[in-house]
Amino acid sequence: MSDLSPHPEKPQKLAYLLFFAALGLIGFLHLMTALVAALFASLALQVLSFGSRKTKWGAIVLLLVLLAALFYGFALFINHAIVVLPDIMATAIPRIVHYAAEHGVTLPFNDTESLIQVVLDSVHQTLGYLSDFAKLATKEFVFVLMGVVIAIGIYVNPEVDRDRLARPLNLYSLYTGQLAELFRRFFTSFEVVMGAQVLISAINTLLTALFIHALDLRYGAVLVMVTFLCGLLPVIGNLISNSVIVSVAFTASPQLAGWTLLFLVFIHKLEYFLNSKIIGGRIRNPMWLTLVALIVGERLFGITGLILAPVILHFIKVEASRFEVARVETGGKEQPGASA
């Protein structure tokens, strides 16, 4: 039986309005970090429970151990990356400019020193934000903890209104039930998009790590971490990590940079295959639409906006597809029209 309905009823319309208003309020109050942390923690709990509710407390313990290890590893990575990435850019850019000049390649800039400074400022700004994010004393870390606690609370007790069956239906029970269902479906979109993105990023990182090890590139550990972290961001993540890896290869030789670029293009094509197999036809948004969502998400909410933009896009697509549109005849031709 199809779950499509001819049109959303008034309570459901209001539930959608409240849902998106809640998302807007979360963003306005700068609580997106807590939301993203809660979503990732919920996804991790689902995986760590191995599909059985009997192991829920074991899953919670595993989650806490995993989070402690991740924060420790992330802090080490940031401390190392703050030194390494600016050094990569400062070394690679002059060599690229020199190589282009020797071979008569016209670059879209003339002032190399200004370019290096702009790139370094951008790298320092991004790493500074991530460094602040990793420090225990920042509010972002507190928001991460809040998100994890919320995720654990929902995992242990997912019911919002326990007594709804013991009394007549009322507005509170009606709308808490509908909002809870919408957030469950939103989490499903997150699971589809980010779950697949994490898996694809892990496969991409493994293959890239083997390639980096085989070529014995400098800064191998940092490059592998950059590949995985950037791989969590659709479209632009690959551009960032690929640029860093090719830049490091270029500091060794232009030929090595060329082979590295070919390998990364091959990996990128493999990702299209993995997307079609892992995600199937459930997302399939045009690249330009995903890019627009990423730009808007980053402008509004920063890194958390980049993460959630494709999720929200997928959620809107899925929810809009739940409602059929009646066809009406106009001039002998069927045209889509509003349902009665």
Contacts in CASP RR format, 6 or more apart in sequence:
PFRMAT RR
TARGET T0000
AUTHOR 0000-0000-0000
METHOD contacts of the structure
MODEL  1
MSDLSPHPEKPQKLAYLLFFAALGLIGFLHLMTALVAALFASLALQVLSF
GSRKTKWGAIVLLLVLLAALFYGFALFINHAIVVLPDIMATAIPRIVHYA
AEHGVTLPFNDTESLIQVVLDSVHQTLGYLSDFAKLATKEFVFVLMGVVI
AIGIYVNPEVDRDRLARPLNLYSLYTGQLAELFRRFFTSFEVVMGAQVLI
SAINTLLTALFIHALDLRYGAVLVMVTFLCGLLPVIGNLISNSVIVSVAF
TASPQLAGWTLLFLVFIHKLEYFLNSKIIGGRIRNPMWLTLVALIVGERL
FGITGLILAPVILHFIKVEASRFEVARVETGGKEQPGASA
3 322 0 8 1.000
4 321 0 8 1.000
4 322 0 8 1.000
4 323 0 8 1.000
4 324 0 8 1.000
5 322 0 8 1.000
5 323 0 8 1.000
5 324 0 8 1.000
6 323 0 8 1.000
6 324 0 8 1.000
6 326 0 8 1.000
6 339 0 8 1.000
6 340 0 8 1.000
7 323 0 8 1.000
7 338 0 8 1.000
7 339 0 8 1.000
7 340 0 8 1.000
8 16 0 8 1.000
8 323 0 8 1.000
11 174 0 8 1.000
11 175 0 8 1.000
11 178 0 8 1.000
12 178 0 8 1.000
14 175 0 8 1.000
15 175 0 8 1.000
15 178 0 8 1.000
15 179 0 8 1.000
15 182 0 8 1.000
16 182 0 8 1.000
16 319 0 8 1.000
18 175 0 8 1.000
18 179 0 8 1.000
19 179 0 8 1.000
19 182 0 8 1.000
19 183 0 8 1.000
19 186 0 8 1.000
22 179 0 8 1.000
23 312 0 8 1.000
26 32 0 8 1.000
26 34 0 8 1.000
26 35 0 8 1.000
27 300 0 8 1.000
27 301 0 8 1.000
31 143 0 8 1.000
32 301 0 8 1.000
32 302 0 8 1.000
32 304 0 8 1.000
32 305 0 8 1.000
32 308 0 8 1.000
33 140 0 8 1.000
33 143 0 8 1.000
33 144 0 8 1.000
33 304 0 8 1.000
34 143 0 8 1.000
34 144 0 8 1.000
34 146 0 8 1.000
34 147 0 8 1.000
34 150 0 8 1.000
35 147 0 8 1.000
35 304 0 8 1.000
35 308 0 8 1.000
36 304 0 8 1.000
36 307 0 8 1.000
36 308 0 8 1.000
37 143 0 8 1.000
37 144 0 8 1.000
37 145 0 8 1.000
37 146 0 8 1.000
37 147 0 8 1.000
37 148 0 8 1.000
37 151 0 8 1.000
38 146 0 8 1.000
38 147 0 8 1.000
38 148 0 8 1.000
38 150 0 8 1.000
38 151 0 8 1.000
38 154 0 8 1.000
39 151 0 8 1.000
39 187 0 8 1.000
39 190 0 8 1.000
39 194 0 8 1.000
40 194 0 8 1.000
41 63 0 8 1.000
41 67 0 8 1.000
41 147 0 8 1.000
41 148 0 8 1.000
41 151 0 8 1.000
41 152 0 8 1.000
42 151 0 8 1.000
42 154 0 8 1.000
42 155 0 8 1.000
42 187 0 8 1.000
43 187 0 8 1.000
43 190 0 8 1.000
43 191 0 8 1.000
43 194 0 8 1.000
43 195 0 8 1.000
44 63 0 8 1.000
44 66 0 8 1.000
45 56 0 8 1.000
45 59 0 8 1.000
45 60 0 8 1.000
45 63 0 8 1.000
45 151 0 8 1.000
45 152 0 8 1.000
45 155 0 8 1.000
46 191 0 8 1.000
48 58 0 8 1.000
48 59 0 8 1.000
48 62 0 8 1.000
48 63 0 8 1.000
48 66 0 8 1.000
49 55 0 8 1.000
49 56 0 8 1.000
49 58 0 8 1.000
49 59 0 8 1.000
50 59 0 8 1.000
56 155 0 8 1.000
56 156 0 8 1.000
59 155 0 8 1.000
60 152 0 8 1.000
60 155 0 8 1.000
60 156 0 8 1.000
63 148 0 8 1.000
63 152 0 8 1.000
67 148 0 8 1.000
71 134 0 8 1.000
74 134 0 8 1.000
75 134 0 8 1.000
77 222 0 8 1.000
77 225 0 8 1.000
78 127 0 8 1.000
78 128 0 8 1.000
78 130 0 8 1.000
78 131 0 8 1.000
78 134 0 8 1.000
79 131 0 8 1.000
80 221 0 8 1.000
80 222 0 8 1.000
81 127 0 8 1.000
81 222 0 8 1.000
81 225 0 8 1.000
81 226 0 8 1.000
82 124 0 8 1.000
82 127 0 8 1.000
82 128 0 8 1.000
82 131 0 8 1.000
84 219 0 8 1.000
84 222 0 8 1.000
85 123 0 8 1.000
85 127 0 8 1.000
85 222 0 8 1.000
85 226 0 8 1.000
85 244 0 8 1.000
86 120 0 8 1.000
86 123 0 8 1.000
86 124 0 8 1.000
88 219 0 8 1.000
88 244 0 8 1.000
88 247 0 8 1.000
88 248 0 8 1.000
88 251 0 8 1.000
89 116 0 8 1.000
89 119 0 8 1.000
89 120 0 8 1.000
89 123 0 8 1.000
89 247 0 8 1.000
90 116 0 8 1.000
90 120 0 8 1.000
91 251 0 8 1.000
92 247 0 8 1.000
92 248 0 8 1.000
92 250 0 8 1.000
92 251 0 8 1.000
93 112 0 8 1.000
93 115 0 8 1.000
93 116 0 8 1.000
93 119 0 8 1.000
93 247 0 8 1.000
94 112 0 8 1.000
94 116 0 8 1.000
95 250 0 8 1.000
95 251 0 8 1.000
96 247 0 8 1.000
96 250 0 8 1.000
97 107 0 8 1.000
97 112 0 8 1.000
99 105 0 8 1.000
99 250 0 8 1.000
99 254 0 8 1.000
100 106 0 8 1.000
100 107 0 8 1.000
109 115 0 8 1.000
129 303 0 8 1.000
132 138 0 8 1.000
132 140 0 8 1.000
133 140 0 8 1.000
133 141 0 8 1.000
134 141 0 8 1.000
135 141 0 8 1.000
160 176 0 8 1.000
160 177 0 8 1.000
160 180 0 8 1.000
161 172 0 8 1.000
161 173 0 8 1.000
161 176 0 8 1.000
161 177 0 8 1.000
164 173 0 8 1.000
164 176 0 8 1.000
164 177 0 8 1.000
167 173 0 8 1.000
185 315 0 8 1.000
185 318 0 8 1.000
185 319 0 8 1.000
186 311 0 8 1.000
186 315 0 8 1.000
189 311 0 8 1.000
189 312 0 8 1.000
189 314 0 8 1.000
189 315 0 8 1.000
189 318 0 8 1.000
190 311 0 8 1.000
192 279 0 8 1.000
192 282 0 8 1.000
192 283 0 8 1.000
192 314 0 8 1.000
193 279 0 8 1.000
193 283 0 8 1.000
193 310 0 8 1.000
193 311 0 8 1.000
193 314 0 8 1.000
194 232 0 8 1.000
194 307 0 8 1.000
194 311 0 8 1.000
196 275 0 8 1.000
196 278 0 8 1.000
196 279 0 8 1.000
197 231 0 8 1.000
197 232 0 8 1.000
197 234 0 8 1.000
198 232 0 8 1.000
199 274 0 8 1.000
199 278 0 8 1.000
200 231 0 8 1.000
200 271 0 8 1.000
200 274 0 8 1.000
200 275 0 8 1.000
200 278 0 8 1.000
201 227 0 8 1.000
201 228 0 8 1.000
201 231 0 8 1.000
201 232 0 8 1.000
202 228 0 8 1.000
203 274 0 8 1.000
204 227 0 8 1.000
204 228 0 8 1.000
204 231 0 8 1.000
204 267 0 8 1.000
204 270 0 8 1.000
204 271 0 8 1.000
205 224 0 8 1.000
205 227 0 8 1.000
205 228 0 8 1.000
205 231 0 8 1.000
207 267 0 8 1.000
207 270 0 8 1.000
208 223 0 8 1.000
208 224 0 8 1.000
208 227 0 8 1.000
208 241 0 8 1.000
208 245 0 8 1.000
208 264 0 8 1.000
208 267 0 8 1.000
209 224 0 8 1.000
209 227 0 8 1.000
211 260 0 8 1.000
211 263 0 8 1.000
212 220 0 8 1.000
212 223 0 8 1.000
212 224 0 8 1.000
212 245 0 8 1.000
213 220 0 8 1.000
215 249 0 8 1.000
215 256 0 8 1.000
215 260 0 8 1.000
217 223 0 8 1.000
217 245 0 8 1.000
217 248 0 8 1.000
217 249 0 8 1.000
217 252 0 8 1.000
218 248 0 8 1.000
218 251 0 8 1.000
218 252 0 8 1.000
219 248 0 8 1.000
223 241 0 8 1.000
223 244 0 8 1.000
223 245 0 8 1.000
223 248 0 8 1.000
226 240 0 8 1.000
226 241 0 8 1.000
226 244 0 8 1.000
226 245 0 8 1.000
227 241 0 8 1.000
227 245 0 8 1.000
230 237 0 8 1.000
230 238 0 8 1.000
230 240 0 8 1.000
230 241 0 8 1.000
231 237 0 8 1.000
231 238 0 8 1.000
231 241 0 8 1.000
232 307 0 8 1.000
233 240 0 8 1.000
233 294 0 8 1.000
233 306 0 8 1.000
233 307 0 8 1.000
234 290 0 8 1.000
234 294 0 8 1.000
234 310 0 8 1.000
235 287 0 8 1.000
235 290 0 8 1.000
235 291 0 8 1.000
235 294 0 8 1.000
236 291 0 8 1.000
236 294 0 8 1.000
236 306 0 8 1.000
238 264 0 8 1.000
238 268 0 8 1.000
238 271 0 8 1.000
242 261 0 8 1.000
242 264 0 8 1.000
242 268 0 8 1.000
245 260 0 8 1.000
245 264 0 8 1.000
246 257 0 8 1.000
246 258 0 8 1.000
246 260 0 8 1.000
246 261 0 8 1.000
246 264 0 8 1.000
247 257 0 8 1.000
249 256 0 8 1.000
249 257 0 8 1.000
249 258 0 8 1.000
249 259 0 8 1.000
249 260 0 8 1.000
250 256 0 8 1.000
250 257 0 8 1.000
275 283 0 8 1.000
282 314 0 8 1.000
282 318 0 8 1.000
283 310 0 8 1.000
283 314 0 8 1.000
283 317 0 8 1.000
285 310 0 8 1.000
285 313 0 8 1.000
285 314 0 8 1.000
285 317 0 8 1.000
289 313 0 8 1.000
290 309 0 8 1.000
290 310 0 8 1.000
290 313 0 8 1.000
293 309 0 8 1.000
293 310 0 8 1.000
293 312 0 8 1.000
293 313 0 8 1.000
294 306 0 8 1.000
294 309 0 8 1.000
294 310 0 8 1.000
296 309 0 8 1.000
297 305 0 8 1.000
297 306 0 8 1.000
297 308 0 8 1.000
297 309 0 8 1.000
298 305 0 8 1.000
298 306 0 8 1.000
298 309 0 8 1.000
301 308 0 8 1.000
323 339 0 8 1.000
324 339 0 8 1.000
325 336 0 8 1.000
325 337 0 8 1.000
325 338 0 8 1.000
325 339 0 8 1.000
326 336 0 8 1.000
326 337 0 8 1.000
326 338 0 8 1.000
326 339 0 8 1.000
326 340 0 8 1.000
327 334 0 8 1.000
327 335 0 8 1.000
327 336 0 8 1.000
327 337 0 8 1.000
328 334 0 8 1.000
328 335 0 8 1.000
328 336 0 8 1.000
328 337 0 8 1.000
329 335 0 8 1.000
END
